Amino acid sequence: MKDNLNITLNISGEQLKLTVPREEEEIMREAASQLNQAMRRMQASFKDVSATHAWARVALLFARGYLSAKAANAATEKMLADLESQLDELLLER
């Protein structure tokens, strides 16, 4: 069985031909769908801006989401590390 798939994604009318690991196909298709939805919302909200301007706004929104998720992940990792340290201390006290 092939580990990679050749897929074509349509993002705002642009056909992107990609080779992706089989296990990433679904997430890549969902990502393309999310981008298209965000672009449609942006164009509906800002009818007087260029497609380039709309894409810049979409990129900014997705970058903000990525950075927020990254910060939340870091906070969760710190909380888990702190909890693990506290549990270790409790177990050593016994």
C-alpha positions in Angstrom: 0.0 0.0 0.0 1.2 3.5 -0.9 2.1 5.7 2.0 1.3 8.9 0.0 -1.7 10.1 -2.0 -1.9 12.5 -4.8 -4.8 14.8 -4.2 -6.1 18.0 -5.8 -7.6 20.7 -3.5 -9.6 23.6 -4.8 -8.9 26.7 -2.7 -10.8 29.8 -3.8 -10.7 28.6 -7.4 -7.1 27.6 -7.4 -6.4 23.9 -8.0 -3.5 22.7 -5.8 -2.1 19.3 -6.7 -0.3 17.8 -3.6 1.3 14.6 -2.5 0.3 14.0 1.1 0.7 11.2 3.6 -2.4 9.0 3.5 -3.2 9.7 7.1 -3.2 13.5 6.4 -5.6 13.5 3.5 -8.7 14.1 5.6 -7.1 17.0 7.5 -5.8 18.6 4.3 -9.3 18.5 2.8 -10.8 19.9 5.9 -8.2 22.7 5.9 -9.1 23.6 2.3 -12.7 23.6 3.2 -12.1 25.9 6.2 -10.1 28.3 4.1 -12.8 28.4 1.5 -15.5 29.1 4.1 -13.3 31.8 5.7 -12.7 33.4 2.3 -16.4 33.4 1.5 -17.3 35.1 4.8 -14.5 37.6 4.4 -15.7 38.5 0.9 -19.3 38.8 2.1 -18.2 41.1 5.0 -15.8 43.3 3.0 -17.3 43.5 -0.5 -15.1 46.5 -1.5 -11.7 44.9 -0.8 -9.5 43.0 -3.3 -9.1 39.2 -3.2 -5.5 39.8 -2.1 -6.7 42.0 0.8 -9.3 39.4 1.8 -6.7 36.6 1.7 -4.4 38.7 3.9 -7.2 38.9 6.4 -7.9 35.2 6.2 -4.2 34.4 6.7 -4.1 36.7 9.7 -7.2 35.0 11.3 -5.7 31.5 10.8 -2.3 32.6 12.1 -4.0 34.1 15.2 -5.8 30.8 15.7 -2.6 28.9 15.3 -0.8 31.1 17.8 -3.7 30.9 20.3 -3.7 27.1 20.1 0.0 27.0 20.5 -0.1 29.1 23.6 -3.0 27.0 25.0 -1.0 23.9 24.3 2.1 25.3 26.1 0.0 26.3 29.1 -1.5 22.8 29.2 1.9 21.2 29.0 3.2 23.4 31.9 0.1 22.5 34.0 0.7 18.8 33.4 4.4 19.1 34.2 3.6 21.0 37.4 1.0 18.3 38.3 3.5 15.6 37.6 6.0 17.3 39.9 3.5 17.6 42.7 2.5 14.0 42.3 6.2 12.9 42.4 6.6 14.9 45.6 3.6 13.3 47.2 4.8 9.9 46.3 8.2 10.6 47.7 6.7 11.7 51.0 5.2 8.2 51.6 
